[in-house]
Amino acid sequence: ALQTEHIDRLSFMAQQLGPIRTGERILDPAIGSGVLACAIVEKAIAEGLSREFWLDGYEIDPELCKASRDTLNQATQKAAAQGIIVHVCVKEGDFILSNIPIAQPRLLLERPANYSKTSTQYDHIIANPPYFKLNSNDPRVKASAGQVKGHTNIYTLFLALAVKKLAPHGRASFIVPRSF
């Protein structure tokens, strides 16, 4: 019963993104074992609206990175059997350190008029970011210095940076901790 409830929650999150169409880009900035990304692939198969889309993810833990690649490999094979090509790129690295804008005065402000269009924009973002406080020696705190006031936690940085990568028409679905 617990496994069915878990699968229903993953499906619910994927449903919040709306239809997955051909050519769209999807981001999971904290991909973990890849279960949320797999829910998107399953949704795309069930909808039958997409013939090809791109799915990018980040994972800092090498073992989880490998697990997500293995899991998504199985999901993409299932999609291919239905005529859907899913381009998967799981980067082993820190999403925050890879995406903090150097020239942006604040993470949560609107994009300035001269915002660089060279940054990849995503039509959909799905995430279950980690949630913990960051100490002042953390490299992510140092990299975001001057962009966030007060003490921050890792969840805030994930949310702010992911939303910056969302296309103007895009949709996002996040698991939000109760204490947030």
SVG drawing of the C-alpha trace seen along z (x, -y; Angstrom):
<svg xmlns="http://www.w3.org/2000/svg" viewBox="-3 -46 37 48">
<polyline fill="none" stroke="black" stroke-width="0.4" points="0.0,0.0 2.9,-2.4 4.5,-1.7 1.3,-2.5 0.8,-5.7 4.4,-6.7 3.9,-6.0 0.6,-8.0 2.5,-11.0 5.1,-10.8 2.4,-10.6 0.6,-13.5 3.7,-15.7 4.3,-14.8 0.6,-15.6 1.1,-19.1 3.5,-19.9 0.8,-19.7 1.3,-18.0 4.8,-17.0 5.1,-18.0 7.7,-17.3 10.8,-19.4 10.4,-20.4 13.1,-20.5 12.7,-19.2 14.9,-19.7 15.3,-17.8 17.9,-19.7 18.2,-17.1 17.5,-14.0 18.5,-11.5 17.7,-8.0 15.6,-9.3 12.1,-8.4 10.5,-11.8 12.1,-11.9 10.8,-8.4 7.3,-9.6 7.6,-12.2 8.7,-9.6 5.8,-7.4 3.4,-10.4 4.8,-11.2 4.2,-7.6 0.6,-7.6 -0.2,-11.0 1.3,-10.1 1.8,-13.8 5.5,-13.8 7.8,-12.1 11.0,-13.5 12.0,-15.6 15.0,-16.4 15.5,-15.6 18.4,-17.0 19.3,-16.3 21.9,-17.0 23.1,-14.7 26.0,-15.3 26.2,-11.8 28.1,-9.4 26.1,-6.3 22.7,-8.1 23.9,-9.5 24.7,-6.0 21.3,-4.8 19.4,-7.6 21.2,-6.9 20.4,-3.2 16.8,-3.8 16.3,-6.4 18.0,-4.1 15.2,-1.5 12.6,-4.2 13.9,-5.6 14.0,-2.0 10.3,-1.7 9.6,-5.1 11.5,-4.1 9.4,-1.0 6.4,-3.4 8.2,-5.6 9.3,-8.3 12.9,-9.5 14.0,-10.8 17.4,-12.5 18.7,-12.1 21.7,-14.0 22.4,-13.4 25.3,-15.5 27.3,-14.4 27.7,-17.7 26.3,-20.4 23.3,-22.2 23.7,-25.2 27.4,-25.8 26.9,-25.1 24.1,-27.6 24.6,-30.6 24.5,-33.7 27.6,-35.9 26.2,-39.1 22.8,-38.8 22.4,-41.1 19.7,-38.9 18.6,-35.4 14.9,-36.1 14.5,-39.2 13.0,-39.4 15.3,-38.9 16.9,-42.2 16.1,-43.4 19.7,-42.4 19.4,-38.9 21.5,-36.4 19.4,-34.1 22.3,-31.7 21.3,-30.0 19.3,-26.8 15.6,-27.4 13.2,-24.6 9.6,-24.1 9.1,-21.9 10.9,-21.6 10.3,-18.8 12.2,-18.5 12.5,-17.2 15.5,-19.3 17.3,-18.6 16.3,-20.7 18.9,-21.7 20.6,-24.8 23.9,-25.8 26.8,-27.0 28.8,-30.1 31.8,-28.0 29.7,-26.1 30.9,-26.8 27.3,-27.4 26.9,-30.1 30.1,-31.8 29.1,-31.6 25.7,-33.2 27.1,-35.9 25.5,-39.2 22.6,-37.6 20.7,-36.2 20.2,-38.1 20.4,-36.4 20.9,-32.7 19.7,-30.5 19.1,-26.8 19.9,-24.6 16.2,-24.3 15.9,-28.1 18.9,-28.1 17.5,-25.1 14.1,-26.8 15.5,-30.2 18.0,-28.9 15.6,-26.3 12.9,-29.0 15.5,-31.2 15.8,-28.4 12.1,-28.1 10.9,-29.4 8.3,-32.1 5.5,-29.7 7.0,-26.9 5.5,-24.9 7.3,-23.6 6.4,-21.0 8.3,-20.9 8.0,-18.8 7.9,-21.5 8.8,-20.6 6.2,-21.6 8.7,-23.8 9.6,-25.8"/>
</svg>
